[in-house]
Amino acid sequence: MSVQRSTVVLVHGGWHGSWCWAEVVPLLDRQGLSVRTIDLPSIDADPDDRSALSGDAAAVAFLCSPEAGYING
């Protein structure tokens, strides 16, 4: 029987990118967790673009879906 690793998805905040998790990812990996990070599409968006939030939400939703191939559903 194989043991399935839990997956942690790390999502950055404003004015950051997936790079901000560089020191955290190895720590979680050593604890036996599978880690995924994402660069949100709004990183380069106009600050007045209110649609950026829905694009970010869609990107995270896809990363967490079985279709992305990272997380079992």
N, C-alpha and C positions, 0 to 999 in steps of 0.2 A: 504494500500500500504506500503510495507516495503522499507526502505532506504538501498541501497547497499553501504557498506563501500568501499572506495578506498583502494587499496593495494599498499604498498611501499615495494620494494625489496631492501635490503641493502647488498651490496657486499663489502667485505673487500679488502684491498690492500695487497701488499707483506709483508711477515713476520707477518701477523695478522691472526685472525680467526673471527668467528661470535661473539666471546666474546667481541670484541672491540666495539660492538654496545649496550652493556648492559645498558648504561645510556641513550641512545637515544631512544630505543624501548619503554620504558614506557611513555616518553614525546609524541611520535607520537601516541601511543595508547590513551592517554588522549585527543588528538585532534580528536579522532574518526576514526583514520586510522588503517587498518589492516596491520601488519608488518610481513615480512618474512625475515629471515637471512639465510645465507648459509656458510658452510665451504667448500671452494674450494678444489677440489681433489689435486691440486698442492701444498698444504700446506706441504706435506711430499715428494714432488718430488725432484729429483736431479736438482740442478740449471742449469745444462747443457742440461736438457731434454726439447727440443724445442716443443715437442708434448703436454706439460702440458697446454699450452694456449688453445689448441683446446678442451681439456678435461674440462677445466674451463668454456669455452664458452658453451659447451654442457650441463653442469650441471646447469648453469644459465638459459639457454633456456628451459630446462625441468621444472625448478622451476616456470617459467613464463607461462608454457603451461597449458591448461585446464586439461590435463591428470594428472598433479600433484595434482589437486583438491583444490588448494589455490586461483587461480585466474579464474574468469569467462571469457570464451572466446567466 
